[in-house]
C-alpha cells in the first residue's frame, strides 16, 4: 500500500511539472502576464499537493521499513527457538528408539520366564511326593471352554447365631431405703 501511494504521488508530481512546463511555454508565447501568473499559481498549488502526497507516501514507506526491521529480530528469534525445538524433538525420538529397544530386549524372554514360573508352581502342587489331584470344574458337555474360568473354593459360610438379649431387672427401692442409703453413705465408708 505504501509503494502504491508513493507511485501515485510521484505521478502527481510529474503531472504537475508537465502542467508547469506547459504553462511556462504558453506564457512565453503570449504576453498576457496576469493569465500566465494564474496558471503558474495553479500549477504550483498542484505541485504542492503532489509533494504533500509524496511526503505522506514516503513516511508510510519508511514506517513499513522500520516495522519490518523491528519484526525481523522477533522472526529471527522465533527461527532460533524452532531450531532448538527440532533438536529437542530429534533427541526425544532418539530416546524413544532406545527405550523401545530396551523394552523389546527386556520383554523378549518374558513368555519363557512366565512358563518357567508356572511350571515351578505346578511342581509345588503336583510334584512326585505330593498327593494333589487336580479337580476340573468344567461341565462334561463343555470339555474345551473358550474362556478362562476360575472357581474359588473357601470354607463354608454359616449363619451366625442369634444374639441373646439379657434384661436387667431393677429392684424397686422404697423411700425409706433411699434415705437410709444416703445416711449410711454420709457417715459410713
Secondary structure, DSSP 8 states (H G I E B T S, - for coil): -HHHHHHHHHHHHHHHHHHHHHHHHHHHH---HHHHHHHHHHHHHHHHHHHHHHHHHHHHHHHHHHHHHHHHHHHHHHHHHHHHHHHHHHHHHHHHHHHHHHHHHHHTTHHHHHHHHHHHHHHHHHSTT--------S-TT-SS-SS---------------------------HHHHHHHHHHHHH--
